[in-house]
Amino acid sequence: MRQIQMMVDLIARVVFQKSAIAYEIENTANPSPTDLLFAELNRLIAEQRFNAAEDFLLDHIDPHNRKHLELALDFYQKLNQFTDEELERQNFPRQEITDGIKAVLDLFQLSNLIA
Protein backbone atom coordinates (compact mmCIF):
# COMPACT_ATOMS: atom_id res chain seq x y z
CA MET A 1 0.00 0.00 0.00
CA ARG A 2 2.72 2.45 1.01
CA GLN A 3 4.88 1.46 -1.95
CA ILE A 4 2.08 2.31 -4.40
CA GLN A 5 1.53 5.68 -2.74
CA MET A 6 5.24 6.43 -2.93
CA MET A 7 5.20 5.54 -6.65
CA VAL A 8 2.27 7.91 -7.31
CA ASP A 9 3.91 10.67 -5.27
CA LEU A 10 7.14 10.29 -7.24
CA ILE A 11 5.28 10.58 -10.54
CA ALA A 12 3.40 13.62 -9.21
CA ARG A 13 6.67 15.36 -8.38
CA VAL A 14 8.49 14.48 -11.60
CA VAL A 15 5.68 14.93 -14.13
CA PHE A 16 3.38 17.50 -12.52
CA GLN A 17 5.75 19.27 -10.09
CA LYS A 18 3.19 18.60 -7.34
CA SER A 19 3.60 16.83 -4.03
CA ALA A 20 0.43 14.79 -4.56
CA ILE A 21 -2.13 13.78 -7.17
CA ALA A 22 -5.79 14.68 -6.78
CA TYR A 23 -7.83 15.13 -9.93
CA GLU A 24 -10.46 17.82 -9.51
CA ILE A 25 -13.35 18.87 -11.74
CA GLU A 26 -12.74 22.49 -12.63
CA ASN A 27 -16.19 23.45 -13.88
CA THR A 28 -19.08 21.39 -12.56
CA ALA A 29 -21.60 23.36 -14.62
CA ASN A 30 -19.80 22.52 -17.85
CA PRO A 31 -17.72 19.37 -17.27
CA SER A 32 -15.07 18.41 -19.79
CA PRO A 33 -14.94 14.91 -21.31
CA THR A 34 -12.15 14.14 -18.81
CA ASP A 35 -14.38 15.32 -15.96
CA LEU A 36 -17.13 12.98 -17.17
CA LEU A 37 -14.64 10.13 -17.28
CA PHE A 38 -13.63 11.01 -13.71
CA ALA A 39 -17.26 10.99 -12.57
CA GLU A 40 -17.89 7.59 -14.13
CA LEU A 41 -14.76 6.13 -12.55
CA ASN A 42 -15.82 7.45 -9.16
CA ARG A 43 -19.26 5.89 -9.60
CA LEU A 44 -17.75 2.51 -10.44
CA ILE A 45 -15.33 2.75 -7.51
CA ALA A 46 -18.22 3.59 -5.16
CA GLU A 47 -19.97 0.46 -6.41
CA GLN A 48 -16.71 -1.45 -5.88
CA ARG A 49 -16.67 -2.51 -9.52
CA PHE A 50 -12.91 -2.18 -9.74
CA ASN A 51 -12.32 -4.33 -12.83
CA ALA A 52 -15.09 -2.55 -14.75
CA ALA A 53 -13.65 0.80 -13.69
CA GLU A 54 -10.15 -0.12 -14.82
CA ASP A 55 -11.46 -1.44 -18.14
CA PHE A 56 -13.42 1.79 -18.62
CA LEU A 57 -10.34 3.86 -17.84
CA LEU A 58 -8.09 1.95 -20.22
CA ASP A 59 -10.73 2.05 -22.97
CA HIS A 60 -11.03 5.84 -22.72
CA ILE A 61 -7.57 7.05 -21.78
CA ASP A 62 -5.85 9.45 -24.18
CA PRO A 63 -2.07 9.14 -23.91
CA HIS A 64 -1.71 12.62 -25.44
CA ASN A 65 -3.70 14.28 -22.65
CA ARG A 66 -1.73 14.87 -19.43
CA LYS A 67 -5.00 15.36 -17.53
CA HIS A 68 -5.72 11.71 -18.32
CA LEU A 69 -2.45 10.71 -16.67
CA GLU A 70 -3.44 12.69 -13.59
CA LEU A 71 -6.89 11.08 -13.70
CA ALA A 72 -5.42 7.57 -13.99
CA LEU A 73 -3.04 8.11 -11.09
CA ASP A 74 -5.89 9.49 -8.98
CA PHE A 75 -7.91 6.39 -9.87
CA TYR A 76 -5.21 3.93 -8.80
CA GLN A 77 -4.49 5.97 -5.69
CA LYS A 78 -8.16 5.66 -4.70
CA LEU A 79 -8.12 1.90 -5.26
CA ASN A 80 -5.02 1.69 -3.11
CA GLN A 81 -7.03 3.01 -0.15
CA PHE A 82 -9.13 -0.17 -0.04
CA THR A 83 -8.03 -3.02 2.19
CA ASP A 84 -6.50 -6.15 0.71
CA GLU A 85 -9.69 -8.00 1.68
CA GLU A 86 -11.95 -5.51 -0.13
CA LEU A 87 -9.78 -5.69 -3.23
CA GLU A 88 -9.65 -9.51 -3.14
CA ARG A 89 -13.45 -9.73 -2.80
CA GLN A 90 -13.66 -7.89 -6.12
CA ASN A 91 -10.96 -10.08 -7.69
CA PHE A 92 -8.61 -7.10 -7.87
CA PRO A 93 -5.40 -7.93 -5.99
CA ARG A 94 -3.20 -5.02 -4.94
CA GLN A 95 -0.57 -6.12 -7.49
CA GLU A 96 -3.08 -5.17 -10.19
CA ILE A 97 -2.87 -1.56 -9.00
CA THR A 98 0.89 -1.56 -9.51
CA ASP A 99 0.49 -3.29 -12.88
CA GLY A 100 -2.15 -0.74 -13.90
CA ILE A 101 0.09 2.20 -13.02
CA LYS A 102 2.92 0.66 -15.02
CA ALA A 103 0.60 0.08 -18.00
CA VAL A 104 -0.57 3.69 -17.90
CA LEU A 105 3.02 4.93 -17.70
CA ASP A 106 3.82 2.79 -20.74
CA LEU A 107 0.94 4.43 -22.63
CA PHE A 108 2.33 7.86 -21.78
CA GLN A 109 5.88 6.73 -22.62
CA LEU A 110 6.97 7.33 -19.04
CA SER A 111 7.86 3.79 -18.05
CA ASN A 112 11.41 4.92 -17.28
CA LEU A 113 10.11 6.65 -14.12
CA ILE A 114 9.70 3.39 -12.21
CA ALA A 115 11.43 0.04 -12.37
DRENTI-922821 format. One record per residue (C-alpha): residue in three letters; x, y, z negated. Coordinates in Angstrom, 1 decimal, padded with zeros to 4 digits, always signed. Layout:
<pts>
{pt "Ala" {X Y Z}}
...
</pts>
This chain:
<pts>
{pt "Met" {+000.0 +000.0 +000.0}}
{pt "Arg" {+002.7 +002.5 -001.0}}
{pt "Gln" {+004.9 +001.5 +002.0}}
{pt "Ile" {+002.1 +002.3 +004.4}}
{pt "Gln" {+001.5 +005.7 +002.7}}
{pt "Met" {+005.2 +006.4 +002.9}}
{pt "Met" {+005.2 +005.5 +006.6}}
{pt "Val" {+002.3 +007.9 +007.3}}
{pt "Asp" {+003.9 +010.7 +005.3}}
{pt "Leu" {+007.1 +010.3 +007.2}}
{pt "Ile" {+005.3 +010.6 +010.5}}
{pt "Ala" {+003.4 +013.6 +009.2}}
{pt "Arg" {+006.7 +015.4 +008.4}}
{pt "Val" {+008.5 +014.5 +011.6}}
{pt "Val" {+005.7 +014.9 +014.1}}
{pt "Phe" {+003.4 +017.5 +012.5}}
{pt "Gln" {+005.8 +019.3 +010.1}}
{pt "Lys" {+003.2 +018.6 +007.3}}
{pt "Ser" {+003.6 +016.8 +004.0}}
{pt "Ala" {+000.4 +014.8 +004.6}}
{pt "Ile" {-002.1 +013.8 +007.2}}
{pt "Ala" {-005.8 +014.7 +006.8}}
{pt "Tyr" {-007.8 +015.1 +009.9}}
{pt "Glu" {-010.5 +017.8 +009.5}}
{pt "Ile" {-013.3 +018.9 +011.7}}
{pt "Glu" {-012.7 +022.5 +012.6}}
{pt "Asn" {-016.2 +023.5 +013.9}}
{pt "Thr" {-019.1 +021.4 +012.6}}
{pt "Ala" {-021.6 +023.4 +014.6}}
{pt "Asn" {-019.8 +022.5 +017.9}}
{pt "Pro" {-017.7 +019.4 +017.3}}
{pt "Ser" {-015.1 +018.4 +019.8}}
{pt "Pro" {-014.9 +014.9 +021.3}}
{pt "Thr" {-012.2 +014.1 +018.8}}
{pt "Asp" {-014.4 +015.3 +016.0}}
{pt "Leu" {-017.1 +013.0 +017.2}}
{pt "Leu" {-014.6 +010.1 +017.3}}
{pt "Phe" {-013.6 +011.0 +013.7}}
{pt "Ala" {-017.3 +011.0 +012.6}}
{pt "Glu" {-017.9 +007.6 +014.1}}
{pt "Leu" {-014.8 +006.1 +012.6}}
{pt "Asn" {-015.8 +007.4 +009.2}}
{pt "Arg" {-019.3 +005.9 +009.6}}
{pt "Leu" {-017.7 +002.5 +010.4}}
{pt "Ile" {-015.3 +002.8 +007.5}}
{pt "Ala" {-018.2 +003.6 +005.2}}
{pt "Glu" {-020.0 +000.5 +006.4}}
{pt "Gln" {-016.7 -001.5 +005.9}}
{pt "Arg" {-016.7 -002.5 +009.5}}
{pt "Phe" {-012.9 -002.2 +009.7}}
{pt "Asn" {-012.3 -004.3 +012.8}}
{pt "Ala" {-015.1 -002.6 +014.7}}
{pt "Ala" {-013.6 +000.8 +013.7}}
{pt "Glu" {-010.2 -000.1 +014.8}}
{pt "Asp" {-011.5 -001.4 +018.1}}
{pt "Phe" {-013.4 +001.8 +018.6}}
{pt "Leu" {-010.3 +003.9 +017.8}}
{pt "Leu" {-008.1 +001.9 +020.2}}
{pt "Asp" {-010.7 +002.1 +023.0}}
{pt "His" {-011.0 +005.8 +022.7}}
{pt "Ile" {-007.6 +007.0 +021.8}}
{pt "Asp" {-005.9 +009.4 +024.2}}
{pt "Pro" {-002.1 +009.1 +023.9}}
{pt "His" {-001.7 +012.6 +025.4}}
{pt "Asn" {-003.7 +014.3 +022.7}}
{pt "Arg" {-001.7 +014.9 +019.4}}
{pt "Lys" {-005.0 +015.4 +017.5}}
{pt "His" {-005.7 +011.7 +018.3}}
{pt "Leu" {-002.5 +010.7 +016.7}}
{pt "Glu" {-003.4 +012.7 +013.6}}
{pt "Leu" {-006.9 +011.1 +013.7}}
{pt "Ala" {-005.4 +007.6 +014.0}}
{pt "Leu" {-003.0 +008.1 +011.1}}
{pt "Asp" {-005.9 +009.5 +009.0}}
{pt "Phe" {-007.9 +006.4 +009.9}}
{pt "Tyr" {-005.2 +003.9 +008.8}}
{pt "Gln" {-004.5 +006.0 +005.7}}
{pt "Lys" {-008.2 +005.7 +004.7}}
{pt "Leu" {-008.1 +001.9 +005.3}}
{pt "Asn" {-005.0 +001.7 +003.1}}
{pt "Gln" {-007.0 +003.0 +000.1}}
{pt "Phe" {-009.1 -000.2 +000.0}}
{pt "Thr" {-008.0 -003.0 -002.2}}
{pt "Asp" {-006.5 -006.2 -000.7}}
{pt "Glu" {-009.7 -008.0 -001.7}}
{pt "Glu" {-011.9 -005.5 +000.1}}
{pt "Leu" {-009.8 -005.7 +003.2}}
{pt "Glu" {-009.6 -009.5 +003.1}}
{pt "Arg" {-013.4 -009.7 +002.8}}
{pt "Gln" {-013.7 -007.9 +006.1}}
{pt "Asn" {-011.0 -010.1 +007.7}}
{pt "Phe" {-008.6 -007.1 +007.9}}
{pt "Pro" {-005.4 -007.9 +006.0}}
{pt "Arg" {-003.2 -005.0 +004.9}}
{pt "Gln" {-000.6 -006.1 +007.5}}
{pt "Glu" {-003.1 -005.2 +010.2}}
{pt "Ile" {-002.9 -001.6 +009.0}}
{pt "Thr" {+000.9 -001.6 +009.5}}
{pt "Asp" {+000.5 -003.3 +012.9}}
{pt "Gly" {-002.1 -000.7 +013.9}}
{pt "Ile" {+000.1 +002.2 +013.0}}
{pt "Lys" {+002.9 +000.7 +015.0}}
{pt "Ala" {+000.6 +000.1 +018.0}}
{pt "Val" {-000.6 +003.7 +017.9}}
{pt "Leu" {+003.0 +004.9 +017.7}}
{pt "Asp" {+003.8 +002.8 +020.7}}
{pt "Leu" {+000.9 +004.4 +022.6}}
{pt "Phe" {+002.3 +007.9 +021.8}}
{pt "Gln" {+005.9 +006.7 +022.6}}
{pt "Leu" {+007.0 +007.3 +019.0}}
{pt "Ser" {+007.9 +003.8 +018.0}}
{pt "Asn" {+011.4 +004.9 +017.3}}
{pt "Leu" {+010.1 +006.7 +014.1}}
{pt "Ile" {+009.7 +003.4 +012.2}}
{pt "Ala" {+011.4 +000.0 +012.4}}
</pts>
